[in-house]
Amino acid sequence: MLLTGQADVLELKSGAVLNGSFVGGTASTVRFETSSGLQVFATTDILAITFTGESASGPISTVYAEPAAPPAKPASVSVPAGTMLMVRTSQPISTSSVRTGDRFSCKLDADLVVNGVVVAPRNTPVYGSVIAAQAARRVMGQSILEITLSELSINGELQPIQTNSWSSEAARSGGKAVRGALAGAAIGGIADGSDGAQTGAAIGATAGALKKGDAVSIPQNQLLEFQISMPTEIKVSQ
């Protein structure tokens, strides 16, 4: 609603005091006419306006308050199941060097955001554990690596989480070597009988050069994707 008055007083936060007439305004500006002409002021610069025109109740003062501050961050947030966590490894992880139960570290590659709240910013430390680490054997075997995330470090406090696991398997070892040994045994058996079979097997094994299977390795700074597997209450980074 447009308000007008005579000999009104406009007080600014800078300390200036103007006499004139309030002409009107909006939620963000005020129009005030003085002897110098019509002027427009931001409401955030105004301390008060005093209307001194005729009024049964006498002078009226109106104070324009500062805009409301944004709502404070909640102390904690429930992170729903299915929330994605993108992390980068802080060190290599390989079946040739880790064992089941070992811990490893990584960092968030993107902010963890829930309902517009940044629960944990990018580069927040994250820790995980090795669920399975099996190195292939020479005769027969396969390297298997399985890992999961277990904790977020927020404000210096470790907070438990549960995620799905990441796993990988290497090619099985021993195929070429075993075939070489069997072929040697067959050739030796044909040539020399049973004793020849034993000799041929030894020759075949040597020729086949029993090989150990490849290790499963995750290099340092590798980007991995996990998902929260169950709803988790996490204290928010302040």
PEQUI-V469058 format. One record per residue. N is the residue number from 1. SS is DSSP state (A for helix, B for strand, O for the rest). OMEGA is omega in whole degrees, 0 to 359 (none if undefined). Layout:
n = (N;N)
ss = (SS;SS)
omega = (OMEGA;OMEGA)
This chain:
n = (1;2;3;4;5;6;7;8;9;10;11;12;13;14;15;16;17;18;19;20;21;22;23;24;25;26;27;28;29;30;31;32;33;34;35;36;37;38;39;40;41;42;43;44;45;46;47;48;49;50;51;52;53;54;55;56;57;58;59;60;61;62;63;64;65;66;67;68;69;70;71;72;73;74;75;76;77;78;79;80;81;82;83;84;85;86;87;88;89;90;91;92;93;94;95;96;97;98;99;100;101;102;103;104;105;106;107;108;109;110;111;112;113;114;115;116;117;118;119;120;121;122;123;124;125;126;127;128;129;130;131;132;133;134;135;136;137;138;139;140;141;142;143;144;145;146;147;148;149;150;151;152;153;154;155;156;157;158;159;160;161;162;163;164;165;166;167;168;169;170;171;172;173;174;175;176;177;178;179;180;181;182;183;184;185;186;187;188;189;190;191;192;193;194;195;196;197;198;199;200;201;202;203;204;205;206;207;208;209;210;211;212;213;214;215;216;217;218;219;220;221;222;223;224;225;226;227;228;229;230;231;232;233;234;235;236;237;238)
ss = (O;O;O;O;O;O;O;B;B;B;B;B;O;O;O;O;B;B;B;B;B;B;B;B;B;O;O;O;B;B;B;B;B;B;O;O;B;B;B;B;B;B;A;A;A;B;B;B;B;B;B;O;O;O;O;O;O;O;O;B;B;B;O;O;O;O;O;O;O;O;O;O;O;O;O;B;B;B;B;O;O;O;O;B;B;B;B;B;B;O;O;O;B;B;O;O;O;O;O;O;O;O;B;B;B;B;B;B;O;O;O;B;B;B;O;O;B;B;B;B;O;O;O;O;B;B;B;B;B;B;B;B;B;B;O;O;O;O;O;O;B;O;O;B;B;B;B;B;B;B;B;B;B;B;O;O;B;B;B;B;O;O;B;O;B;B;B;B;B;O;O;O;B;O;A;A;A;A;A;A;A;A;A;A;A;A;A;A;A;A;A;A;A;A;A;A;A;A;A;A;A;A;A;A;A;A;A;A;O;O;O;O;O;O;O;O;B;B;O;O;O;O;B;B;B;B;B;B;O;O;O;B;B;B;B;O;O;O)
omega = (181;178;176;180;180;179;176;182;178;179;179;179;178;182;180;178;183;175;181;183;174;184;181;180;178;179;184;182;176;176;185;183;178;178;179;181;182;179;180;182;173;181;179;179;187;176;181;170;177;179;184;177;182;179;182;183;178;183;178;178;178;180;177;182;175;175;182;178;178;181;180;177;174;181;180;181;175;180;186;174;181;178;184;173;175;183;173;183;180;178;177;176;185;177;179;185;182;178;177;181;178;177;175;182;176;180;176;178;178;178;171;186;177;179;177;180;177;181;179;182;176;181;173;178;178;180;180;180;179;179;180;176;182;178;180;175;187;185;177;177;183;177;181;177;178;183;177;176;185;184;169;177;183;182;178;181;178;181;185;174;174;180;170;180;173;181;178;179;177;177;180;178;170;185;182;183;181;178;179;180;180;179;179;179;181;180;180;181;179;185;192;183;186;179;179;179;179;179;180;179;179;179;181;180;179;181;181;178;181;185;175;181;180;175;171;185;172;182;174;179;177;178;179;181;175;175;174;186;177;181;185;176;184;175;187;175;182;none)
